[in-house]
Amino acid sequence: MVLVVRGELRLTTGKVAAQVAHGAVMLARRIERESPARFADWWKNGQRKIVLEASTLSEMEELERSARARRIPTVWVEDAGLTEVPPGTRTCLALGPAQDFEIDPVTGGLPLL
């Protein structure tokens, strides 16, 4: 699973942690429901996650298009707007879980957070 944080928002460390956690939970629940075998494999192998940063929302939207074209599941985290950003702000994109050879062409060029 790869979680991509929107760098231009300059979120605090705690806010980033919360948004990434939301993304991981949302994607895990979706995959468990829609693709039990994929979920079971990810779960059995340690629930691997990596957190990366994209510069802008448009860059993240391109990542989503690329992932979907490769049939990699995605979910957006949209903030409730109670603290640092307005309601509905897209803060994080969660992708996967997928094998390295599947997801690296999509996210391999992004820096670690």
N, C-alpha and C positions, 0 to 999 in steps of 0.2 A: 504494500500500500504506500502510495506517495501522497503527501499532503503539501500543497503549494499555497504559501501565504502571499498576500498582496502587499508588496514592499512599499508602494507609494503611500500607503495609509499611515506608515510609521506608528504602528500600534505598540503599546507597552508590552513588556515581556509577559505579564500575567494575562493580558488580553489575547496575545498570540497563543499562549498555552491553552486557553479556553476555546478559542476558535478551532485549533487543531484537534482538540479532544472532541468537539462537536462533530467535526468532519469524520474522524475515525469511527465514532459510534454510529453516525448516520449511514456511512458506507457499509460498515460491518452488518448492521441490521438489514440493509437492502440486499446485500449479497447473501446473507443467511436465508432470506426469504426467496430470492429469485434464482439463486444458483447454489444450492446446498453443498454440492460437491466442491465447488471453488472455495466456499467458506470453510468447509471441513479441512481441506488441504492447507489453507492459510492458517487456520487455528492450530492444526497439528504441528505445523512447522514454526511456531513461535510468534505468530501475529506480527511479522516484520513490518516496520514503518520507517519512512524516511521523510524528513521535513525540508523542503526547498523554498526558495523565494523567487517570485516573478516580479518584474519591475512594475507592471501595469495591469489593469483589468483587461485591456485588449490582448495582451500577451497570454493571460490566463484563458481567455475565450478561445484563442487559437489552440492552446493546449487541449482544451476540452474537445474541440472539433477533431483534432488529430487523434485523440484517445478514442472517441466514438467511432471514427473511421476504422480503427483497429479493434473495435468491439471490446474496449476496455471500459468497464463501468465508471461512472463519475457522479459526484454529488457536489452541489454548491452549499456553502455555509453563508447564510444571509443574516446579518446581525439584527437583533431586536431593537437596537438603538438606545439602550438605557445608559450607556456610559460614554464611549469615545467616538462613535461614528453614528450617522443618521440611520433610522430604521430602514432595513432592506439592503444595506450596503453589503456587497459580496466581499467577504474577507478571506475565504479559503476555498480551494478546490481540492477535493479528495478523489484519487484515481486508483483503480485496482480492486482488489489485489491482482497482481499479474506477475508473470515470470520476468526476470531482468531483460531477456531478449525481446520481450513484448513491450515493456514500458520505457526502456532506455531510449529508443528512438523519439519518444514523446518528450521526456523530461530530462534526458541525460545532459543537456546543455545548461541546465539551471544550477546556480550555486546553492550549497547547503545554507540553511538559515543559521 
